[in-house]
Amino acid sequence: MKEGRAYPLGPTLTDDGVNFSIFSAHAKAMHLLLFDSEDASEASRVISLDPKLNRTGHYWHIEIPDILPGQVYAYRADGTYAPEYGYRFDPEKVLLDPYAKAVSVSRYSRAAAMKRGDNEGFSMRSVVADLDRYDWAGDQPLRREFRETVIYELHVGGFTRSSNSGVSKEKRGTYAGLVEKIPYLQELGVTAIELMPVCQFDWQDAPPGLENYWGYSPVSFFALLLATASADHLCNAWMNSAT
């Protein structure tokens, strides 16, 4: 293992493995958890970062060799617990990397994770993604004047989930399905689409018996919502790097 670099934040692929960097100004200790799979109930490796070697300013960092895209990981942070001053460190709770580009939710249970004590077996986890696998194909901003812009706001899943959407069955409710509807939107005169939340959110954050459909409970702003991704659509960098 190497000391790693403070920048960039999040997981970054290197020639030897992955560099991890996370911000915490007030943490007294930081631990990196590595899981063998999405379904693992506990971490196979726990790496405690040395505040003398693996910390630069407010950034905790380390480079781990021989790690590939698709690696599932998370953090534990220890520090002061004083809610009256805004400090709520709890080393028993497993934390997402706020700069991760993908999230694993296969073992997540909101009710179990929120109980007092260790939540490792029921937590969301972050996933290392290889962003270079996405081909932007020379994509450029349209640079359309705002006065000529017609914005259509939509929910990615709901817009194509119904059978009357005309979208092929395997792509309904996904980003790829939305792509199939672009000609239709153009016929309406739409020039820009404003997507309702597409980052990973907590779908279990809802009253009993209901689901959070709209997505206004984000948990990872840089990770796309897995529920509306499809394996054949390169927008989901992790799905492509892990397969």
C-alpha positions, 0 to 999 in steps of 0.5 A, spaced: 500 500 500 502 507 498 500 513 502 496 515 496 494 522 494 489 527 496 486 529 489 482 527 486 476 526 491 473 519 491 476 512 487 481 513 482 484 508 478 492 508 477 497 504 474 497 499 480 490 499 483 486 505 486 487 511 490 482 513 495 481 520 497 475 522 502 474 529 506 473 530 513 476 536 517 474 533 524 475 525 523 480 523 528 480 516 525 478 513 518 477 506 516 477 503 509 472 497 508 473 492 502 468 487 500 469 481 496 462 482 493 455 486 493 452 480 497 458 480 502 455 481 509 461 484 512 468 487 509 474 482 507 479 487 509 479 493 513 484 498 512 486 503 518 488 510 515 495 513 518 493 520 520 501 521 519 502 518 512 495 518 509 492 525 511 493 531 507 490 537 511 482 535 511 483 529 506 484 522 508 487 518 502 491 511 500 492 507 494 491 500 494 494 495 489 491 490 485 484 493 485 479 493 479 473 496 477 467 493 480 470 493 487 465 494 493 468 499 499 465 503 504 468 507 510 468 508 517 469 515 521 471 516 528 471 522 532 467 527 536 459 525 538 456 532 540 450 533 536 449 540 539 455 542 535 454 539 529 458 533 530 455 526 529 461 521 528 459 514 530 464 508 528 459 503 528 456 506 522 458 504 515 458 510 510 458 511 503 463 515 499 460 522 497 464 522 491 463 515 488 460 514 481 456 508 483 453 505 489 451 497 491 444 497 494 443 489 494 444 488 502 440 495 504 435 495 509 433 502 511 430 500 518 435 495 519 441 500 518 438 505 522 438 501 528 443 503 534 449 499 533 453 496 527 449 497 520 455 493 516 450 488 514 445 492 511 448 498 509 449 501 502 456 501 499 460 505 494 463 501 488 469 503 484 467 505 477 472 506 470 469 512 467 474 511 461 469 506 459 464 511 457 465 513 449 462 521 449 463 520 441 465 527 441 459 530 444 458 537 445 454 542 448 448 545 443 449 552 445 442 553 444 440 560 446 435 560 452 430 564 449 429 558 443 429 553 449 423 549 450 424 545 457 420 538 458 421 535 465 420 528 466 421 522 471 426 517 467 423 511 470 415 513 469 416 516 462 417 510 459 415 504 464 408 503 461 406 499 455 403 504 451 410 508 451 412 505 445 418 503 448 421 496 447 419 492 453 427 490 456 428 498 456 422 501 459 423 505 465 431 506 463 435 511 461 436 507 454 428 507 454 428 514 454 433 515 448 428 511 444 423 517 446 427 523 443 424 523 436 417 523 439 420 529 444 423 533 438 416 532 434 413 536 440 418 541 439 422 540 446 429 542 445 431 540 452 430 535 457 430 536 465 430 530 469 427 529 475 433 526 480 437 521 477 442 520 482 442 514 487 437 516 492 433 512 498 427 509 495 425 506 502 425 513 505 417 513 505 411 511 509 410 504 511 407 500 505 410 506 500 416 507 496 420 513 495 418 514 487 420 521 486 427 521 488 428 527 493 432 523 498 439 523 495 444 519 498 450 519 492 450 525 488 455 522 483 452 515 482 446 514 477 440 510 480 441 503 478 434 502 478 433 506 471 439 503 468 440 498 463 446 493 462 446 495 455 447 502 456 453 505 457 451 511 462 452 506 468 459 506 468 460 501 473 455 496 470 460 496 464 466 495 468 464 490 473 461 485 467 
